[in-house]
Amino acid sequence: MRTLVILLTLALALGTSGCGDLLSLHALHTPRDRILDPAIEGRWENDDQLLTVQRSGDLYQVKLQSRSDPAGEPRDYHVHLVEIAGVRFADVLWTEAVGHMILRVRLRDGQLHLAFFDSKWLRDRVPHAEADVNNGATQAVLTEPTPQLRALVARYAREPGAYDARELVYRRAPR
């Protein structure tokens, strides 16, 4: 029952944020392979969102603020960076729920590109559970422990079809 409540909370949170909805119950990172990258720190923006990335010890605290509702409460995330199969990923935890989102992170031409490790193509190829979270709505959940999760991500890290087609692109925000 607790897992169902957690998944329902996550599904509602992610559904309202436009994020991918393939979650992992386990972390992608381990204490020995987390990396830090000062180049991603700071304020980033696109037409819809303001993203603030601040280092805090061995992780990043990230705030996501809607530009259409600047008075609204920002969403807070804890993010660990890790490199797997030559691809940089963010292991993202929303601070108000449990479950890891996995995003590919790239810096290109001074822009921050984020893509969710989530697609119908990927779901057709990886073992996952479909949790019934609310009135027939389902939530896809990867249940593999960290070592198996890392192997799965490594297998598909360079496959374009593994990522949500809608990449989020941010430019540096003025101070």
Contact map, one row per residue, 1 for C-alpha under 8 A:
1111100000000000000000000000000000000000000000000000000000000000000000000000000000000000000000000000000000000000000000000000000000000000000000000000000000000000000000000000000
1111110000000000000000000000000000000000000000000000000000000000000000000000000000000000000000000000000000000000000000000000000000000000000000000000000000000000000000000000000
1111111000000000000000000000000000000000000000000000000000000000000000000000000000000000000000000000000000000000000000000000000000000000000000000000000000000000000000000000000
1111111100000000000000000000000000000000000000000000000000000000000000000000000000000000000000000000000000000000000000000000000000111000000000000000000000000000000000000000000
1111111110000000000000000000000000000000000000000000000000000000000000000000000000000000000000000000000000000000000000000000000000001000000000000000000000000000000000000000000
0111111111000000000000000000000000000000000000000000000000000000000000000000000000000000000000001100000000000000000000000000000000000000000000000000000000000000000000000000000
0011111111100000000000000000000000000000000000000000000000000000000000000000000000000000000000000110000000000000000000000000000000101000001000000000000000000000000000000000000
0001111111110000000000000000000000000000000000000000000000000000000000000000000000000000000000000000000000000000000000000000000000001100000000000000000000000000000000000000000
0000111111111000000000000000000000000000000000000000000000000000000000000000000000000000000000001000000000000000000000000000000000000000000000000000000000000000000000000000000
0000011111111100000000000000000000000000000000000000000000000000000000000000000000000000000000001110000000000000000000000000000000000000000000000000000000000000000000000000000
0000001111111110000010000000000000000000000000000000000000000000000000000000000000000000000000000000000000000000000000000000000000001000001000000000000000000000000000000000000
0000000111111111000000000000000000000000000000000000000000000000000000000000000000000000000000000000000000000000000000000000000000000000000000000000000000000000000000000000000
0000000011111111100000000000000000000000000000000000000000000000000000000000000000000000000000000000000000000000000000000000000000000000000000000000000000000000000000000000000
0000000001111111111110000000000000000000000000000000000000000000000000000000000000000000000000000000000000000000000000000000000000000000000000000000000000000000000000000000000
0000000000111111111010000000000000000000000000000000000000000000000000000000000000000000000000000000000000000000000000000000000000000000000000000000000000000000000000000000000
0000000000011111111000000000000000000000000000000000000000000000000000000000000000000000000000000000000000000000000000000000000000000000000000000000000000000000000000000000000
0000000000001111111000000000000000000000000000000000000000000000000000000000000000000000000000000000000000000000000000000000000000000000000000000000000000000000000000000000000
0000000000000111111100000000000000000000000000000000000000000000000000000000000000000000000000000000000000000000000000000000000000000000000000000000000000000000000000000000000
0000000000000111111110000000000000000000000000000000000000000000000000000000000000000000000000000000000000000000000100000000000000000000000000000000000000000000000000000000000
0000000000000100011111000000000000000000000000000000000000000000000000000000000000000000000000000000100000000000000111000000000000000000000000000000000000000000000100000000000
0000000000100110001111100000000000000000000000000000000000000000000000000000000000000000000000000000100000000000000001000000000000000000001100000000000000000000000000000000000
0000000000000000000111110000000000000000000000000000000000000000000000000000000000000000000000000000100000000000000011000000000000000000001111000000000000000000000000000000000
0000000000000000000011111000000000000000000000000000000000000000000000000000000000000000000000000011110000000000000000000000000000000000000111000000000000000000000000000000000
0000000000000000000001111110000000000000000000000000000000000000000000000000000000000000000000000011110000000000000000000000000000000000000011110000000000000000000000000000000
0000000000000000000000111110000000000000000000000000000000000000000000000000000000000000000000000111000000000000000000000000000000000000000011111000000000000000000000000000000
0000000000000000000000011111000000000000000000000000000000000000000000000000000000000000000000000011000000000000000000000000000000000000000000111100100000000000000000000000000
0000000000000000000000011111110000000000000000000000000000000000000000000000000000000000001000000001000000000000000000000000000000000000000000001100000000000000000000000000000
0000000000000000000000000111110000000000000000000000000000000000000000000000000001000000001000000001010000000000000000000000000000000000000000000100110000000000000000000000000
0000000000000000000000000011111011000000000000000000000000000000000000000000000111000000001000000000000000000000000000000000000000000000000000000100000000000000000000000000000
0000000000000000000000000011111111000000000000000000000000000000000000000000000000000000000000000000000000000000000000000000000000000000000000000100000000000000000000000000000
0000000000000000000000000000111111000000000000000000000000000000000000000000000000000000000000000000000000000000000000000000000000000000000000000000000000000000000000000000000
0000000000000000000000000000011111000000000000000000000000000000000000000000000000000000000000000000000000000000000000000000000000000000000000000000000000000000000000000000000
0000000000000000000000000000111111100000000000000000000000000000000000000000000001100000000000000000000000000000000000000000000000000000000000000000000000000000000000000000000
0000000000000000000000000000111111110000000000000000000001000000000000000000000111100000000000000000000000000000000000000000000000000000000000000000000000000000000000000000000
0000000000000000000000000000000011111000000000000000000001000000000000000000000111100000000000000000000000000000000000000000000000000000000000000000000000000000000000000000000
0000000000000000000000000000000001111100000000000000000001100000000000000000000010000000000000000000000000000000000000000000000000000000000000000000000000000000000000000000000
0000000000000000000000000000000000111111100000000000000000000000000000000000000000000000000000000000000000000000000000000000000000000000000000000000000000000000000000000000000
0000000000000000000000000000000000011111100000000000000000000000000000000000000000000000000000000000000000000000000000000000000000000000000000000000000000000000000000000000000
0000000000000000000000000000000000001111100000000000000000000000000000000000000000000000000000000000000000000000000000000000000000000000000000000000000000000000000000000000000
0000000000000000000000000000000000001111110000000000100000000000000000000000000000000000000000000000000000100001000000000000000000000000000000000000000000000000000000000000000
0000000000000000000000000000000000001111111000000001111000000000000000000000000000000000000000000000000000000000000000000000000000000000000000000000000000000000000000000000000
0000000000000000000000000000000000000001111100000001110000000000000000000000000000000000000000000000000000000000000000000000000000000000000000000000000000000000000000000001000
0000000000000000000000000000000000000000111110000111100000000000000000000000000000000000000000000000000000000000000000000000000000000000000000000000000000000000000000000001111
0000000000000000000000000000000000000000011111000111000000000000000000000000000000000000000000000000000000000001000000000000000000000000000000000000000000000000000000000111100
0000000000000000000000000000000000000000001111111110000000000000000000000000000000000000000000000000000000000000000000000000000000000000000000000000000000000000000000000111100
0000000000000000000000000000000000000000000111111100000000000000000000000000000000000000000000000000000000000000000000000000000000000000000000000000000000000000000000001110000
0000000000000000000000000000000000000000000011111000000000000000001000000000000000000000000000000000000000000000000000000000000000000000000000000000000000000000000000000000000
0000000000000000000000000000000000000000000011111100000000000000011100000000000000000000000000000000000000000000000000000000000000000000000000000000000000000000000000000000000
0000000000000000000000000000000000000000000011111110000000000001111100000000000000000000000000000000000000000000000000000000000000000000000000000000000000000000000000000000000
0000000000000000000000000000000000000000001111011111000000000011111000000000000000000000000000000000000000000000000000000000000000000000000000000000000000000000000000000000100
0000000000000000000000000000000000000000001110001111100000000111100000000000000000000000000000000000000000000000000000000000000000000000000000000000000000000000000000000000000
0000000000000000000000000000000000000000111100000111110000000111000000000000000000000000000000000000000000000000000000000000000000000000000000000000000000000000000000000000000
0000000000000000000000000000000000000001111000000011111000011110000000000000000000000000000000000000000000000000000000000000000000000000000000000000000000000000000000000000000
0000000000000000000000000000000000000000110000000001111100011100000000000000000000000000000000000000000000000000000000000000000000000000000000000000000000000000000000000000000
0000000000000000000000000000000000000000100000000000111111111000000000000000000000000000000000000000000000000000000000000000000000000000000000000000000000000000000000000000000
0000000000000000000000000000000000000000000000000000011111111000000000000000000000000000000000000000000000000000000000000000000000000000000000000000000000000000000000000000000
0000000000000000000000000000000000000000000000000000001111110000000000000000000000000000000000000000000000000000000000000000000000000000000000000000000000000000000000000000000
0000000000000000000000000000000001110000000000000000001111110000000000000000000100000000000000000000000000000000000000000000000000000000000000000000000000000000000000000000000
0000000000000000000000000000000000010000000000000000001111111000000000000000011110000000000000000000000000000000000000000000000000000000000000000000000000000000000000000000000
0000000000000000000000000000000000000000000000000000111111111100000000000000011100000000000000000000000000000000000000000000000000000000000000000000000000000000000000000000000
0000000000000000000000000000000000000000000000000000111100111110000000000001111000000000000000000000000000000000000000000000000000000000000000000000000000000000000000000000000
0000000000000000000000000000000000000000000000000011110000011111000000000001111000000000000000000000000000000000000000000000000000000000000000000000000000000000000000000000000
0000000000000000000000000000000000000000000000000111100000001111100000000111100000000000000000000000000000000000000000000000000000000000000000000000000000000000000000000000000
0000000000000000000000000000000000000000000000001111000000000111110000000111000000000000000000000000000000000000000000000000000000000000000000000000000000000000000000000000000
0000000000000000000000000000000000000000000000001110000000000011111011011110000000000000000000000000000000000000000000000000000000000000000000000000000000000000000000000000000
0000000000000000000000000000000000000000000000011100000000000001111111010100000000000000000000000000000000000000000000000000000000000000000000000000000000000000000000000000000
0000000000000000000000000000000000000000000000111100000000000000111111000000000000000000000000000000000000000000000000000000000000000000000000000000000000000000000000000000000
0000000000000000000000000000000000000000000000011000000000000000011111000000000000000000000000000000000000000000000000000000000000000000000000000000000000000000000000000000000
0000000000000000000000000000000000000000000000000000000000000000111111110000000000000000000000000000000000000000000000000000000000000000000000000000000000000000000000000000000
0000000000000000000000000000000000000000000000000000000000000000111111111000000000000000000000000000000000000000000000000000000000000000000000000000000000000000000000000000000
0000000000000000000000000000000000000000000000000000000000000000000011111000000000000000000000000000000000000000000000000000000000000000000000000000000000000000000000000000000
0000000000000000000000000000000000000000000000000000000000000000110011111100000000000000000000000000000000000000000000000000000000000000000000000000000000000000000000000000000
0000000000000000000000000000000000000000000000000000000000000000100001111110000000000000000000000000000000000000000000000000000000000000000000000000000000000000000000000000000
0000000000000000000000000000000000000000000000000000000000000011110000011111000000000000000000000000000000000000000000000000000000000000000000000000000000000000000000000000000
0000000000000000000000000000000000000000000000000000000000000011100000001111100000000000000001000000000000000000000000000000000000000000000000000000000000000000000000000000000
0000000000000000000000000000000000000000000000000000000000001111000000000111110000000000000001110000000000000000000000000000000000000000000000000000000000000000000000000000000
0000000000000000000000000000000000000000000000000000000000001110000000000011111000000000000111100000000000000000000000000000000000000000000000000000000000000000000000000000000
0000000000000000000000000000000000000000000000000000000000111100000000000001111100000000000111100000000000000000000000000000000000000000000000000000000000000000000000000000000
0000000000000000000000000000000000000000000000000000000000111100000000000000111110000000011110000000000000000000000000000000000000000000000000000000000000000000000000000000000
0000000000000000000000000000100001100000000000000000000001110000000000000000011111000000011100000000000000000000000000000000000000000000000000000000000000000000000000000000000
0000000000000000000000000000100001110000000000000000000000100000000000000000001111100001111000000000000000000000000000000000000000000000000000000000000000000000000000000000000
0000000000000000000000000001100011100000000000000000000000000000000000000000000111110001111000000000000000000000000000000000000000000000000000000000000000000000000000000000000
0000000000000000000000000000000011100000000000000000000000000000000000000000000011111111100000000000000000000000000000000000000000000000000000000000000000000000000000000000000
0000000000000000000000000000000000000000000000000000000000000000000000000000000001111111100000000000000000000000000000000000000000000000000000000000010011001000000000000000000
0000000000000000000000000000000000000000000000000000000000000000000000000000000000111110000000000000000000000000000000000000000000000000000000000000000001001100000000000000000
0000000000000000000000000000000000000000000000000000000000000000000000000000000000111111000000000000000000000000000000000000000000000000000000000000000000000000000000000000000
0000000000000000000000000000000000000000000000000000000000000000000000000000000000111111100000000000000110000000000000000000000000000000000000000000000000001100000000000000000
0000000000000000000000000000000000000000000000000000000000000000000000000000000011110111110000000000000111000000000000000000000000000000000000000000000000000000000000000000000
0000000000000000000000000000000000000000000000000000000000000000000000000000000011110011111000000000011110000000000000000000000000000000000000000000000000000000000000000000000
0000000000000000000000000000000000000000000000000000000000000000000000000000001111000001111100000000111110000000000000000000000000000000000000000000000000000000000000000000000
0000000000000000000000000011100000000000000000000000000000000000000000000000001111000000111110000001111000000000000000000000000000000000000000000000000000000000000000000000000
0000000000000000000000000000000000000000000000000000000000000000000000000000111100000000011111000001111000000000000000000000000000000000000000000000000000000000000000000000000
0000000000000000000000000000000000000000000000000000000000000000000000000000111000000000001111101111100000000000000000000000000000000000000000000000000000000000000000000000000
0000000000000000000000000000000000000000000000000000000000000000000000000011110000000000000111111111000000000000000000000000000000000000000000000000000000000000000000000000000
0000000000000000000000000000000000000000000000000000000000000000000000000001110000000000000011111100000000000000000000000000000000000000000000000000000000000000000000000000000
0000000000000000000000000000000000000000000000000000000000000000000000000001000000000000000001111100000000000000000000000000000000000000000000000000000000000000000000000000000
0000010011000000000000000000000000000000000000000000000000000000000000000000000000000000000011111110000000000000000000000000000000000000000000000000000000000000000000000000000
0000011001000000000000001000000000000000000000000000000000000000000000000000000000000000000011111111000000000000000000000000000000000000000000000000000000000000000000000000000
0000001001000000000000111100000000000000000000000000000000000000000000000000000000000000000011001111100000000000000000000000000000000000000000000000000000000000000000000000000
0000000000000000000000111111000000000000000000000000000000000000000000000000000000000000001111000111110000000000000000000000000000000000000000000000000000000000000000000000000
0000000000000000000111110000000000000000000000000000000000000000000000000000000000000000011110000011111000000000000110000000000000000000000000000000000000000000000000000000000
0000000000000000000000110001000000000000000000000000000000000000000000000000000000000000111100000001111100000000000110000000000000000000000000000000000000000000000000000000000
0000000000000000000000000000000000000000000000000000000000000000000000000000000000000000111100000000111110000000011110000000000000000000000000000000000000000000000000000000000
0000000000000000000000000000000000000000000000000000000000000000000000000000000000000011110000000000011111000000111110000000000000000000000000000000000000000000000000000000000
0000000000000000000000000000000000000000000000000000000000000000000000000000000000000011110000000000001111100001111000000000000000000000000000000000000000000000000000000000000
0000000000000000000000000000000000000000000000000000000000000000000000000000000000000001000000000000000111110001110000000000000000000000000000000000000000000000000000000000000
0000000000000000000000000000000000000001000000000000000000000000000000000000000000000000000000000000000011111111100000000000000000000000000000000000000000000000000000000000000
0000000000000000000000000000000000000000000000000000000000000000000000000000000000000000000000000000000001111111100000000000000000000000000000000000000000000000000000000000000
0000000000000000000000000000000000000000000000000000000000000000000000000000000000000000000000000000000000111110000000000000000000000000000000000000000000000000000000000000000
0000000000000000000000000000000000000000000000000000000000000000000000000000000000000000000000000000000000111111000000000000000000000000000000000000000000000000000000000011000
0000000000000000000000000000000000000000000000000000000000000000000000000000000000000000000000000000000000111111100000000000000000000000000000000000000000000000000000001111000
0000000000000000000000000000000000000001000100000000000000000000000000000000000000000000000000000000000011110111110000000000000000000000000000000000000000000000000000001110000
0000000000000000000000000000000000000000000000000000000000000000000000000000000000000000000000000000000111110011111000000000000000000000000000000000000000000000000000111100000
0000000000000000000000000000000000000000000000000000000000000000000000000000000000000000000000000000001111000001111100000000000000000000000000000000000000000000000000111000000
0000000000000000000000000000000000000000000000000000000000000000000000000000000000000000000000000000001110000000111110000000000000000000000000000000000000000000001111110000000
0000000000000000001100000000000000000000000000000000000000000000000000000000000000000000000000000000111100000000011111000000000000000000000000000000000000000000001100100000000
0000000000000000000101000000000000000000000000000000000000000000000000000000000000000000000000000000111100000000001111100000000000000000000000000000000000000000011100000000000
0000000000000000000111000000000000000000000000000000000000000000000000000000000000000000000000000000000000000000000111110110000000000000000000000000000000000000011100000000000
0000000000000000000000000000000000000000000000000000000000000000000000000000000000000000000000000000000000000000000011111110000000000000000000000000000000000000111110000000000
0000000000000000000000000000000000000000000000000000000000000000000000000000000000000000000000000000000000000000000001111111000000000000000000000000000000000000000000000000000
0000000000000000000000000000000000000000000000000000000000000000000000000000000000000000000000000000000000000000000000111111100000000000000000000000000000000000110000000000000
0000000000000000000000000000000000000000000000000000000000000000000000000000000000000000000000000000000000000000000001111111110000000000000000000000000000000000111000000000000
0000000000000000000000000000000000000000000000000000000000000000000000000000000000000000000000000000000000000000000001111111111100000000000000000000000000000000000000000000000
0000000000000000000000000000000000000000000000000000000000000000000000000000000000000000000000000000000000000000000000011111110000000000000000000000000000000000000000000000000
0000000000000000000000000000000000000000000000000000000000000000000000000000000000000000000000000000000000000000000000001111111000000000000000000000000000000000000000000000000
0000000000000000000000000000000000000000000000000000000000000000000000000000000000000000000000000000000000000000000000000111111100000000000000000000000100000000000000000000000
0000000000000000000000000000000000000000000000000000000000000000000000000000000000000000000000000000000000000000000000000010111110000000000001000000000000000000000000000000000
0000000000000000000000000000000000000000000000000000000000000000000000000000000000000000000000000000000000000000000000000010011111000000000111100000000000000000000000000000000
0000000000000000000000000000000000000000000000000000000000000000000000000000000000000000000000000000000000000000000000000000001111100000001111100000000000000000000000000000000
0000000000000000000000000000000000000000000000000000000000000000000000000000000000000000000000000000000000000000000000000000000111110000011110000000000000000000000000000000000
0001001000000000000000000000000000000000000000000000000000000000000000000000000000000000000000000000000000000000000000000000000011111000011110000000000000000000000000000000000
0001000000000000000000000000000000000000000000000000000000000000000000000000000000000000000000000000000000000000000000000000000001111111111000000000000000000000000000000000000
0001101100100000000000000000000000000000000000000000000000000000000000000000000000000000000000000000000000000000000000000000000000111111111000000000000000000000000000000000000
0000000100000000000000000000000000000000000000000000000000000000000000000000000000000000000000000000000000000000000000000000000000011111110000000000000000000000000000000000000
0000000000000000000000000000000000000000000000000000000000000000000000000000000000000000000000000000000000000000000000000000000000011111100000000000000000000000000000000000000
0000000000000000000000000000000000000000000000000000000000000000000000000000000000000000000000000000000000000000000000000000000000011111110000000000000000000000000000000000000
0000000000000000000000000000000000000000000000000000000000000000000000000000000000000000000000000000000000000000000000000000000000011111111000000000000000000000000000000000000
0000000000000000000000000000000000000000000000000000000000000000000000000000000000000000000000000000000000000000000000000000000001111101111100000000000000000000000000000000000
0000001000100000000011000000000000000000000000000000000000000000000000000000000000000000000000000000000000000000000000000000000011111000111110000000000000000000000000000000000
0000000000000000000011100000000000000000000000000000000000000000000000000000000000000000000000000000000000000000000000000000000111100000011111000000000000000000000000000000000
0000000000000000000001111000000000000000000000000000000000000000000000000000000000000000000000000000000000000000000000000000000111100000001111100000000000000000000000000000000
0000000000000000000001111000000000000000000000000000000000000000000000000000000000000000000000000000000000000000000000000000001110000000000111110000100000000000000000000000000
0000000000000000000000011100000000000000000000000000000000000000000000000000000000000000000000000000000000000000000000000000000110000000000011111000000000000000000000000000000
0000000000000000000000011100000000000000000000000000000000000000000000000000000000000000000000000000000000000000000000000000000000000000000001111111100000000000000000000000000
0000000000000000000000001110000000000000000000000000000000000000000000000000000000000000000000000000000000000000000000000000000000000000000000111111100000000000000000000000000
0000000000000000000000000111110000000000000000000000000000000000000000000000000000000000000000000000000000000000000000000000000000000000000000011111110000000000000000000000000
0000000000000000000000000000000000000000000000000000000000000000000000000000000000000000000000000000000000000000000000000000000000000000000000011111111000000000000000000000000
0000000000000000000000000000000000000000000000000000000000000000000000000000000000000000000000000000000000000000000000000000000000000000000000011111111100000000000000000000000
0000000000000000000000000101000000000000000000000000000000000000000000000000000000000000000000000000000000000000000000000000000000000000000001011111111110000000000000000000000
0000000000000000000000000001000000000000000000000000000000000000000000000000000000010000000000000000000000000000000000000000000000000000000000000111111111000000000000000000000
0000000000000000000000000000000000000000000000000000000000000000000000000000000000000000000000000000000000000000000000000000000000000000000000000011111111100000000000000000000
0000000000000000000000000000000000000000000000000000000000000000000000000000000000000000000000000000000000000000000000000000010000000000000000000001111111110000000000000000000
0000000000000000000000000000000000000000000000000000000000000000000000000000000000010000000000000000000000000000000000000000000000000000000000000000111111111000000000000000000
0000000000000000000000000000000000000000000000000000000000000000000000000000000000011000000000000000000000000000000000000000000000000000000000000000011111111100000000000000000
0000000000000000000000000000000000000000000000000000000000000000000000000000000000000000000000000000000000000000000000000000000000000000000000000000001111111100000000000000000
0000000000000000000000000000000000000000000000000000000000000000000000000000000000000000000000000000000000000000000000000000000000000000000000000000000111111110010000000000000
0000000000000000000000000000000000000000000000000000000000000000000000000000000000011010000000000000000000000000000000000000000000000000000000000000000011111110010000000000000
0000000000000000000000000000000000000000000000000000000000000000000000000000000000001010000000000000000000000000000000000000000000000000000000000000000001111111000000000000000
0000000000000000000000000000000000000000000000000000000000000000000000000000000000000000000000000000000000000000000000000000000000000000000000000000000000011111111000000000000
0000000000000000000000000000000000000000000000000000000000000000000000000000000000000000000000000000000000000000000000000000000000000000000000000000000000000111111000000000000
0000000000000000000000000000000000000000000000000000000000000000000000000000000000000000000000000000000000000000000000101100000000000000000000000000000000000011111110000000000
0000000000000000000000000000000000000000000000000000000000000000000000000000000000000000000000000000000000000000000011101100000000000000000000000000000000011011111100000000000
0000000000000000000000000000000000000000000000000000000000000000000000000000000000000000000000000000000000000000001111100100000000000000000000000000000000000011111110000000000
0000000000000000000100000000000000000000000000000000000000000000000000000000000000000000000000000000000000000000001111100000000000000000000000000000000000000000111111100000000
0000000000000000000000000000000000000000000000000000000000000000000000000000000000000000000000000000000000000000001000100000000000000000000000000000000000000000101111100000000
0000000000000000000000000000000000000000000000000000000000000000000000000000000000000000000000000000000000000000001000000000000000000000000000000000000000000000000111110000000
0000000000000000000000000000000000000000000000000000000000000000000000000000000000000000000000000000000000000000111100000000000000000000000000000000000000000000000111111000000
0000000000000000000000000000000000000000000000000000000000000000000000000000000000000000000000000000000000000000111000000000000000000000000000000000000000000000000001111100000
0000000000000000000000000000000000000000000001000000000000000000000000000000000000000000000000000000000000000011110000000000000000000000000000000000000000000000000000111110000
0000000000000000000000000000000000000000000111000000000000000000000000000000000000000000000000000000000000000011100000000000000000000000000000000000000000000000000000011111000
0000000000000000000000000000000000000000000111000000000000000000000000000000000000000000000000000000000000000111000000000000000000000000000000000000000000000000000000001111100
0000000000000000000000000000000000000000011110000000000000000000000000000000000000000000000000000000000000000110000000000000000000000000000000000000000000000000000000000111110
0000000000000000000000000000000000000000001110000100000000000000000000000000000000000000000000000000000000000000000000000000000000000000000000000000000000000000000000000011111
0000000000000000000000000000000000000000001000000000000000000000000000000000000000000000000000000000000000000000000000000000000000000000000000000000000000000000000000000001111
0000000000000000000000000000000000000000001000000000000000000000000000000000000000000000000000000000000000000000000000000000000000000000000000000000000000000000000000000000111
